């Protein structure tokens, strides 16, 4: 392999990828943690590989050639190319070029396998495919239902932003999800681990962190795709994609998004499983118990328990083997049935009956108190930094003007009393001259 000559001006990368290329991953958005393979720590090389693949993917999109990509990474002074240049220095040009070519070929294959998103309409088509996949993926267990809430909240934010990139703080996300900040944080970590979510930066004193939802599917791909690892919490959409039989999971994410922040769906109320039952019936009304188990991704005992609660509240009715939503169930208004003589009249009353009323307000007050405390801490730390930047006190050995009289005698500033045996040297330092000799202090 041989280096090419100087290249013509290249099409510019996106602003985020240009920053990644020039400055490196300052926010560690592409760090993958401490990985071990064969007894060797490869965290640094994995981090470099993730950065290189990201730059390569954007270079493919804007029309760079492979030769141009190799020359920029190996010959340029850019931070993102540091690992490739180190490899070149230690193992030669051929090894470094082969490493970069693998990154380029993988990025090229990925870009060609996904639909290009060049307009807002393209993005909304891709988001609709992602939403369909979320709705038809089984999210089992408490952690799975929490991750489902997380993705639904983020999809609503992305819809308004018109991009996979979005800005939200953990506290705001928790309030949208209807859970604690710790629960939202743990869900974020699971989604980051399985690469459905990426954190782009840590935010600023006035804005939340920037995130990116990662859709592994083009907008034309069927939503009946899953992972051979099984439906894990946070990992239900991760791993290599293989076509599997339809699991029966099917909910309305719009209905879940409108309800999940309400007090009635707090942990000790209807919770995530009750939310899933209502969202499944909102998507397809009139399901049997077995069908609800599959569509809501819940166990049979959980289905019995939640259906019993919802029947008692008057939000669903049981006809034969099928369960139906009450006409105004999604507004929290129940109807009289043989199982419910006193139906609820709204979601606030539902929360009162379930003992979770006020949970959202308490959470918001707690978060606001934390925000106020954090802002005060920022002010205090800023003042401390400014104090540290002020001019330091003069060295004790340097003579100050208030101690020196016009005739050169050293005096006490307050009284004017002359201090014997103290003088000022030519270099401005104090000297003490006693009968025994001269000492410079």
Buried (B, 14 or more C-beta within 10 A) or exposed (E): EEEEEEEEEBEEBEEBBBBBBEEBBEBEBBBBEEEEEEEEEBEEBBBBBBBBBBBBBBBBBEEBBBBBBBBBBBBEEBBBBBBBBBBBEEEEBEEBBEBBBBBBEBBBEBBEEBBEBEEEEEBBBBBBBBBBBBBBBBBBBEBBBBBBBBBBBBBBBBBEEEBBBBBBBBBBBBBBBBBBBEBBEBBBEBBBBBBBBBBBBEBEEEEBBBBBBBBBBBBEBEBBBBBEEEBBBBBBBBBEBEEEEEBBBBBBBBBBBBBBBBBBBBBEBBBBBBBBBBBBBBBEEEBEBEBBBBBBBBEEEBBEBBBEBBBBBBBBBBEEEBBBBBEBBBBBBBBEBEBBEEBBBBBBBBBBBBEBBBBBEEBEEEBEEEEEEEEEEEEEEEEEEEEEEEEEEEEEEEBEEEBBEEEEBBBEEEEEEEEEEBBBEEEEBBBEEEEEEEEEE
